[in-house]
Amino acid sequence: MIKLEIKQQVAWVSLARPEKQNALSFAMFVELSNVIKKIKRDRSLRAVVISGEGEHFCSGLDVAAVMKKPSNIIKLLFKWLPGNQNLAQKVVLGWQDLSIPVIAKVTGHCFGGGMQIALGADYRIVDKNAKLAIMEARWGLCPDMGANVVLAGLMKRDQALWLASHAGPVSAEDAKEYGLVTQLTDDVDKQTDAVLETLMARSPDTLAAIKRITQQSYRSQQRKILAKETWSQIRLLMNPNTKKAIAKAKGAEDIQFNNAKSW
């Protein structure tokens, strides 16, 4: 369900579950983590492009599927130390740990966990008709995939708070105003190729140094944030109100979200 293709020193990573709007299953988390490790080991690569197969980037977590097996929730959230990255956080921040530039090519729905994966990229090239959302609150949960580490460097505090709290999609144009979009375009393929051409013309060592320095200036409290994300999510998962919110979200006929069972 995760495809990796290497072409001309670029790793093309695809979320490949188009029949479910590329909603994230537990297996996809494992595969994404393994793909990141594989890319990190390949010193010949110069860039990464993440996209969704079909019309949509990713509609988020397939909540119904993941909840059927509670042990998968434990596997997603487990970490040896509070400040470490768990599996859910690795598929977001793992792209930040790469020394090469990472581009998210966003089309259609980019919701919840999919939005957080896109936030893990260095650049987001977004189709002008795309919709973006952080949806965890719809299910009585909080964002817990490491996005909070990145959002602090992209958005104003009140905007980040509102985006996560109202859990509704915003237009690509509004998302650009918020700071979530690097470039807005009506041709994501052409624009992605243009960005790649610019990056590939630069020294890979220069790009790695710039990425490392920029990250250090924005991520001073990363371990504290990761620990707080996971602890807050565990508490919410044990909260009776969360069960009510999940049941309500599952039963609602929500046209605005196109009935997406997703984070």
Secondary structure as a PSIPRED ss2 file (coil, helix, strand):
# PSIPRED VFORMAT (PSIPRED V4.0)

   1 M C   1.000  0.000  0.000
   2 I E   0.000  0.000  1.000
   3 K E   0.000  0.000  1.000
   4 L E   0.000  0.000  1.000
   5 E E   0.000  0.000  1.000
   6 I E   0.000  0.000  1.000
   7 K E   0.000  0.000  1.000
   8 Q C   1.000  0.000  0.000
   9 Q C   1.000  0.000  0.000
  10 V E   0.000  0.000  1.000
  11 A E   0.000  0.000  1.000
  12 W E   0.000  0.000  1.000
  13 V E   0.000  0.000  1.000
  14 S E   0.000  0.000  1.000
  15 L E   0.000  0.000  1.000
  16 A C   1.000  0.000  0.000
  17 R C   1.000  0.000  0.000
  18 P H   0.000  1.000  0.000
  19 E H   0.000  1.000  0.000
  20 K H   0.000  1.000  0.000
  21 Q C   1.000  0.000  0.000
  22 N C   1.000  0.000  0.000
  23 A C   1.000  0.000  0.000
  24 L E   0.000  0.000  1.000
  25 S C   1.000  0.000  0.000
  26 F H   0.000  1.000  0.000
  27 A H   0.000  1.000  0.000
  28 M H   0.000  1.000  0.000
  29 F H   0.000  1.000  0.000
  30 V H   0.000  1.000  0.000
  31 E H   0.000  1.000  0.000
  32 L H   0.000  1.000  0.000
  33 S H   0.000  1.000  0.000
  34 N H   0.000  1.000  0.000
  35 V H   0.000  1.000  0.000
  36 I H   0.000  1.000  0.000
  37 K H   0.000  1.000  0.000
  38 K H   0.000  1.000  0.000
  39 I H   0.000  1.000  0.000
  40 K H   0.000  1.000  0.000
  41 R H   0.000  1.000  0.000
  42 D C   1.000  0.000  0.000
  43 R C   1.000  0.000  0.000
  44 S C   1.000  0.000  0.000
  45 L C   1.000  0.000  0.000
  46 R C   1.000  0.000  0.000
  47 A E   0.000  0.000  1.000
  48 V E   0.000  0.000  1.000
  49 V E   0.000  0.000  1.000
  50 I E   0.000  0.000  1.000
  51 S E   0.000  0.000  1.000
  52 G E   0.000  0.000  1.000
  53 E C   1.000  0.000  0.000
  54 G C   1.000  0.000  0.000
  55 E C   1.000  0.000  0.000
  56 H C   1.000  0.000  0.000
  57 F C   1.000  0.000  0.000
  58 C E   0.000  0.000  1.000
  59 S C   1.000  0.000  0.000
  60 G C   1.000  0.000  0.000
  61 L E   0.000  0.000  1.000
  62 D C   1.000  0.000  0.000
  63 V H   0.000  1.000  0.000
  64 A H   0.000  1.000  0.000
  65 A H   0.000  1.000  0.000
  66 V H   0.000  1.000  0.000
  67 M H   0.000  1.000  0.000
  68 K C   1.000  0.000  0.000
  69 K C   1.000  0.000  0.000
  70 P H   0.000  1.000  0.000
  71 S H   0.000  1.000  0.000
  72 N H   0.000  1.000  0.000
  73 I H   0.000  1.000  0.000
  74 I H   0.000  1.000  0.000
  75 K H   0.000  1.000  0.000
  76 L H   0.000  1.000  0.000
  77 L H   0.000  1.000  0.000
  78 F C   1.000  0.000  0.000
  79 K C   1.000  0.000  0.000
  80 W C   1.000  0.000  0.000
  81 L C   1.000  0.000  0.000
  82 P C   1.000  0.000  0.000
  83 G C   1.000  0.000  0.000
  84 N C   1.000  0.000  0.000
  85 Q C   1.000  0.000  0.000
  86 N C   1.000  0.000  0.000
  87 L H   0.000  1.000  0.000
  88 A H   0.000  1.000  0.000
  89 Q H   0.000  1.000  0.000
  90 K H   0.000  1.000  0.000
  91 V H   0.000  1.000  0.000
  92 V H   0.000  1.000  0.000
  93 L H   0.000  1.000  0.000
  94 G C   1.000  0.000  0.000
  95 W C   1.000  0.000  0.000
  96 Q C   1.000  0.000  0.000
  97 D C   1.000  0.000  0.000
  98 L C   1.000  0.000  0.000
  99 S C   1.000  0.000  0.000
 100 I C   1.000  0.000  0.000
 101 P C   1.000  0.000  0.000
 102 V E   0.000  0.000  1.000
 103 I E   0.000  0.000  1.000
 104 A E   0.000  0.000  1.000
 105 K E   0.000  0.000  1.000
 106 V E   0.000  0.000  1.000
 107 T C   1.000  0.000  0.000
 108 G C   1.000  0.000  0.000
 109 H E   0.000  0.000  1.000
 110 C E   0.000  0.000  1.000
 111 F E   0.000  0.000  1.000
 112 G H   0.000  1.000  0.000
 113 G H   0.000  1.000  0.000
 114 G H   0.000  1.000  0.000
 115 M H   0.000  1.000  0.000
 116 Q H   0.000  1.000  0.000
 117 I H   0.000  1.000  0.000
 118 A H   0.000  1.000  0.000
 119 L H   0.000  1.000  0.000
 120 G H   0.000  1.000  0.000
 121 A C   1.000  0.000  0.000
 122 D C   1.000  0.000  0.000
 123 Y E   0.000  0.000  1.000
 124 R E   0.000  0.000  1.000
 125 I E   0.000  0.000  1.000
 126 V E   0.000  0.000  1.000
 127 D E   0.000  0.000  1.000
 128 K C   1.000  0.000  0.000
 129 N C   1.000  0.000  0.000
 130 A C   1.000  0.000  0.000
 131 K E   0.000  0.000  1.000
 132 L E   0.000  0.000  1.000
 133 A E   0.000  0.000  1.000
 134 I C   1.000  0.000  0.000
 135 M C   1.000  0.000  0.000
 136 E H   0.000  1.000  0.000
 137 A H   0.000  1.000  0.000
 138 R H   0.000  1.000  0.000
 139 W H   0.000  1.000  0.000
 140 G C   1.000  0.000  0.000
 141 L C   1.000  0.000  0.000
 142 C C   1.000  0.000  0.000
 143 P C   1.000  0.000  0.000
 144 D C   1.000  0.000  0.000
 145 M C   1.000  0.000  0.000
 146 G C   1.000  0.000  0.000
 147 A H   0.000  1.000  0.000
 148 N H   0.000  1.000  0.000
 149 V H   0.000  1.000  0.000
 150 V H   0.000  1.000  0.000
 151 L H   0.000  1.000  0.000
 152 A C   1.000  0.000  0.000
 153 G C   1.000  0.000  0.000
 154 L C   1.000  0.000  0.000
 155 M C   1.000  0.000  0.000
 156 K C   1.000  0.000  0.000
 157 R H   0.000  1.000  0.000
 158 D H   0.000  1.000  0.000
 159 Q H   0.000  1.000  0.000
 160 A H   0.000  1.000  0.000
 161 L H   0.000  1.000  0.000
 162 W H   0.000  1.000  0.000
 163 L H   0.000  1.000  0.000
 164 A H   0.000  1.000  0.000
 165 S H   0.000  1.000  0.000
 166 H H   0.000  1.000  0.000
 167 A C   1.000  0.000  0.000
 168 G C   1.000  0.000  0.000
 169 P C   1.000  0.000  0.000
 170 V E   0.000  0.000  1.000
 171 S E   0.000  0.000  1.000
 172 A H   0.000  1.000  0.000
 173 E H   0.000  1.000  0.000
 174 D H   0.000  1.000  0.000
 175 A H   0.000  1.000  0.000
 176 K H   0.000  1.000  0.000
 177 E H   0.000  1.000  0.000
 178 Y H   0.000  1.000  0.000
 179 G C   1.000  0.000  0.000
 180 L C   1.000  0.000  0.000
 181 V C   1.000  0.000  0.000
 182 T C   1.000  0.000  0.000
 183 Q E   0.000  0.000  1.000
 184 L E   0.000  0.000  1.000
 185 T E   0.000  0.000  1.000
 186 D C   1.000  0.000  0.000
 187 D C   1.000  0.000  0.000
 188 V H   0.000  1.000  0.000
 189 D H   0.000  1.000  0.000
 190 K H   0.000  1.000  0.000
 191 Q H   0.000  1.000  0.000
 192 T H   0.000  1.000  0.000
 193 D H   0.000  1.000  0.000
 194 A H   0.000  1.000  0.000
 195 V H   0.000  1.000  0.000
 196 L H   0.000  1.000  0.000
 197 E H   0.000  1.000  0.000
 198 T H   0.000  1.000  0.000
 199 L H   0.000  1.000  0.000
 200 M H   0.000  1.000  0.000
 201 A C   1.000  0.000  0.000
 202 R C   1.000  0.000  0.000
 203 S C   1.000  0.000  0.000
 204 P H   0.000  1.000  0.000
 205 D H   0.000  1.000  0.000
 206 T H   0.000  1.000  0.000
 207 L H   0.000  1.000  0.000
 208 A H   0.000  1.000  0.000
 209 A H   0.000  1.000  0.000
 210 I H   0.000  1.000  0.000
 211 K H   0.000  1.000  0.000
 212 R H   0.000  1.000  0.000
 213 I H   0.000  1.000  0.000
 214 T H   0.000  1.000  0.000
 215 Q H   0.000  1.000  0.000
 216 Q H   0.000  1.000  0.000
 217 S H   0.000  1.000  0.000
 218 Y H   0.000  1.000  0.000
 219 R C   1.000  0.000  0.000
 220 S C   1.000  0.000  0.000
 221 Q C   1.000  0.000  0.000
 222 Q H   0.000  1.000  0.000
 223 R H   0.000  1.000  0.000
 224 K H   0.000  1.000  0.000
 225 I H   0.000  1.000  0.000
 226 L H   0.000  1.000  0.000
 227 A H   0.000  1.000  0.000
 228 K H   0.000  1.000  0.000
 229 E H   0.000  1.000  0.000
 230 T H   0.000  1.000  0.000
 231 W H   0.000  1.000  0.000
 232 S H   0.000  1.000  0.000
 233 Q H   0.000  1.000  0.000
 234 I H   0.000  1.000  0.000
 235 R H   0.000  1.000  0.000
 236 L H   0.000  1.000  0.000
 237 L H   0.000  1.000  0.000
 238 M C   1.000  0.000  0.000
 239 N C   1.000  0.000  0.000
 240 P H   0.000  1.000  0.000
 241 N H   0.000  1.000  0.000
 242 T H   0.000  1.000  0.000
 243 K H   0.000  1.000  0.000
 244 K H   0.000  1.000  0.000
 245 A H   0.000  1.000  0.000
 246 I H   0.000  1.000  0.000
 247 A H   0.000  1.000  0.000
 248 K H   0.000  1.000  0.000
 249 A H   0.000  1.000  0.000
 250 K H   0.000  1.000  0.000
 251 G H   0.000  1.000  0.000
 252 A C   1.000  0.000  0.000
 253 E C   1.000  0.000  0.000
 254 D C   1.000  0.000  0.000
 255 I H   0.000  1.000  0.000
 256 Q H   0.000  1.000  0.000
 257 F H   0.000  1.000  0.000
 258 N C   1.000  0.000  0.000
 259 N C   1.000  0.000  0.000
 260 A C   1.000  0.000  0.000
 261 K C   1.000  0.000  0.000
 262 S C   1.000  0.000  0.000
 263 W C   1.000  0.000  0.000
